Amino acid sequence: MKQTQRLDKILAHVGIGSRSELKRLAKEGAIYVNGAKVKDSGMQVNPDKDTIMVNGETVRYREFVYLMMNKPQGVVSATEDNRDRTVVDLLDAAYAPFEVFPVGRLDKDTEGFLLLTNDGKLSHNLLSPRKHVPKTYFAKVEWEVTEKDIEAFSQGVTLDDGYETLPGILKILSVGNEAGGVVSEIELTIMEGKFHQVKRMFQAVGKKVAYLKRISMGPLALDSSLALGEVRELTDEELTALRNAHDIQN
């Protein structure tokens, strides 16, 4: 990013207003840079060093935003959809100017950890198959999951289209009876993200996923304080961990 940019471009990027609106605000004396009233909204400023104020409030500039969402069921992992609500529809209007998008996808009926950002480079690296970024899921599976399944997953299984998955780490948390039959609760960590992969891996061993939730991605775990549909920005520590893990920043 250049050190200096047009002031109106910076303010428009963070949703303060259109260029014409910002020109009007400058004429009204509502914009200050480093304590000096701005007459030209197209002036060059350094958003990392200069203090910008609009209507008495300091403007926090950032090029990228990084959001953790606890995705609910019934919402699609997309920026727009003709039929269903999208994860972007759940965001506060303040994030609209950043044009964020989901990093990867969770199925419509899958809950849990979803990262949204407008940082295309980070997204590409997180989704790159060669990075082997782990994703961990909690699931309720119809029928008893066994040690035989753990062994099969550890070797990789063949999906319905003939694709052979990378090895996965399967943990059995519990096996019990629920209405309708035996249900196993498990955690599964995989290093890739094929379409419906978790469900199809269990189909490969003759079982069916009844409930699925992603609980972590890379070094980040879903914040347990986030209710379904809620979102928060990543902390500086979380973002650093995400960039450092598996050389994701490269």
Steps between C-alpha positions, in 0.01 A plus 500: 500500500623850417601716795269782393154487346222740415308593812161446334606152387602408855177629653285335235682170564393503865144599414498866601337608174525536124754734345231761435379475861857535627556805283194655663621407850834667427322817390299492822823476703418156639830331405831551677845352440754533782285768659478717186171557319496341156387702199586245231359148556733374226817589687767234556531360851674207668229296674759322718651822638251786454210552742175538309182627666151533352223674693717491813568124488836343424494275194655156540642398164589146406537346160390152605258359755500148644181362654418180688138387466305225670302408191143380558316239298286619211747767387724453196871576486489755221494874444167488319231245424166522319315271740664489843651737753878513481761532773569854373135588566565433870769767527463848641461766231833652611680215324325552165768735356768235554326248272596198710450142384507161670828309497388169359153377575287316749196310374164668549410255780843515668572728795813644652827673427511712187761760416402804294744755361581721204864385503519294182859391551436358848185328378683341208775370726256360756315313228806382308516117507878510533477692829317211672311730739317276751126536554333327794132407518265372768233267369216277608505188287225243461620153602804401702834646396770243574875455521476354150371837378785680678747278317325550165500878538866498601581339165264717297170377354366481146205731437202428277668664199818296540702775670736372770516737795807593694526331842265640765518487880178355642421503873200328655355714779200287591264233374145480631136441425277782386149495361522298184818308573870515580675836465875565526653835585837553335766752409666482160801699378564514127757686290286573196151622422329307223128549441303346790822324596423406862158363409641308205784354707248350740287381209810315381496294820123446496393771744305827485579840653195636680656823632821679406684794650847634418681583822841614375704601197877508511608634840167671569217344699142621493439753777258327737345835592372555146134408463380360169508779243730721706831633375806673640828628364812291549740624764850603398631182664257280307586667171872456565448134586296450184766659281786312665343155500633278224670800337158626391638848449729383219 
